Amino acid sequence: MADELVLIVDDNAKNAKLARDLLGAAGFRTLEAGSGREATALAREHRPDVILMDIRLPDMDGTEAAHQLKADARTAEIPIVALTSLTTSPSWFREAGFDGYLEKPISVREFAHQVRGYCNRNRERIEENDQMTKFWPWNV
């Protein structure tokens, strides 16, 4: 699917620009936030297909922003992918509430493909939930 909306959350303007440019060239639409508070507000307003979240942000860390988004019914189902230079185990990211992670520096060749993979998994999950809803007894 083309035209997926990605929220890029990074307080480093150069990192955000690189992500925006790579995703834009691959057909994604993007929004940008430089803080956790801005990210949560934009996510609630625009409901992106995926959120790429830096861990170290000026007002709250990315894990706190992810917790807030996952606790909100309007944004709970949006995949949040940590975009970070932190070196830790994949289980740490899952336990922190992320749906995945991408390491910085990002791979210029693979980045858009990796992000599209998260969008596709989310779309498949939504379609599966829609199919299940059709067969609930009160919908027959």
C-alpha positions in Angstrom: 0.0 0.0 0.0 1.3 3.5 -0.8 0.7 6.6 1.1 1.1 5.2 4.7 1.4 7.9 7.3 4.4 7.7 9.6 5.0 9.9 12.7 8.7 10.4 13.2 9.6 11.4 16.7 13.2 12.7 17.1 14.6 15.8 18.7 17.6 15.7 16.4 16.6 17.6 13.3 19.2 15.9 11.1 18.0 12.4 12.1 14.4 13.5 11.5 15.2 14.9 8.1 17.0 11.8 7.0 14.1 9.6 8.0 11.6 12.0 6.4 13.5 12.2 3.1 14.0 8.4 2.8 10.4 7.7 3.6 9.1 10.4 1.4 11.1 9.0 -1.5 9.5 5.6 -0.9 5.9 7.1 -1.1 5.2 7.6 2.7 3.6 10.6 4.1 5.3 11.9 7.3 4.6 14.0 10.4 7.4 15.0 12.7 7.6 15.7 16.4 10.6 16.8 18.4 9.2 15.9 21.9 7.1 13.3 23.6 4.3 15.7 24.3 4.1 16.8 20.7 4.2 13.2 19.5 1.3 12.1 21.7 -0.8 15.1 20.5 0.0 14.4 16.8 -0.7 10.7 17.2 -4.1 11.4 18.7 -5.0 13.9 16.0 -3.7 12.1 12.9 -3.7 8.4 13.8 -0.6 7.5 11.8 0.0 3.9 10.5 3.2 3.6 12.5 5.2 5.8 15.0 9.0 5.8 14.9 10.0 6.9 18.5 13.4 8.0 19.6 14.1 7.0 23.2 15.9 10.1 24.4 13.6 13.1 24.1 13.8 16.5 25.9 10.5 16.5 27.8 9.8 12.8 28.5 11.6 9.7 27.3 10.2 7.7 24.4 9.2 4.9 26.7 6.9 7.2 28.7 5.4 8.6 25.5 4.8 5.0 24.2 3.1 4.1 27.5 0.8 7.1 27.2 -0.1 6.2 23.6 -0.7 2.5 24.5 -3.0 3.5 27.4 -5.1 5.7 25.2 -7.9 3.8 23.3 -7.5 6.2 20.3 -3.8 5.3 19.8 -3.4 1.9 21.5 -3.3 -0.1 18.3 -0.8 2.0 16.5 2.6 0.2 16.2 5.3 2.1 18.0 8.8 1.3 16.8 11.8 2.5 18.9 14.3 4.3 16.6 17.4 4.4 18.7 21.1 4.1 19.1 20.6 2.4 22.5 22.1 -1.1 22.6 20.0 -3.4 24.6 18.1 -6.7 24.1 15.0 -7.0 21.9 13.1 -8.1 25.0 13.7 -4.8 26.7 11.9 -3.0 23.9 8.9 -5.3 24.1 8.8 -4.9 27.9 9.0 -1.1 27.5 5.9 -1.2 25.3 7.4 -1.0 21.8 6.2 -3.2 18.9 9.7 -3.3 17.5 12.9 -1.3 17.1 15.2 -0.1 14.5 18.8 0.8 15.2 20.5 4.1 14.5 22.3 4.8 12.3 19.5 3.7 10.0 20.3 1.7 6.9 19.6 4.0 3.9 18.9 1.0 1.8 16.6 -0.9 4.1 14.9 1.8 6.2 11.7 2.3 4.1 11.3 -1.4 3.6 11.6 -2.0 7.4 9.0 0.7 8.1 6.7 -0.7 5.5 7.0 -4.1 7.2 5.6 -2.6 10.4 2.7 -0.9 8.4 1.9 -4.2 6.7 1.8 -6.2 9.9 -0.5 -3.6 11.4 -2.8 -3.6 8.4 -3.0 -7.4 8.5 -3.8 -7.3 12.2 -6.6 -4.8 11.6 -8.0 -6.9 8.7 -8.0 -10.0 10.9 -9.8 -8.2 13.7 -12.4 -6.9 11.2 -13.0 -10.5 9.9 -13.4 -11.7 13.5 -15.9 -8.9 14.2 -18.1 -9.9 11.3 -18.7 -13.3 12.9 -19.6 -12.3 16.4 -23.1 -13.6 17.2 -24.6 -10.1 17.5 -23.3 -9.3 14.0 -24.9 -12.2 12.2 
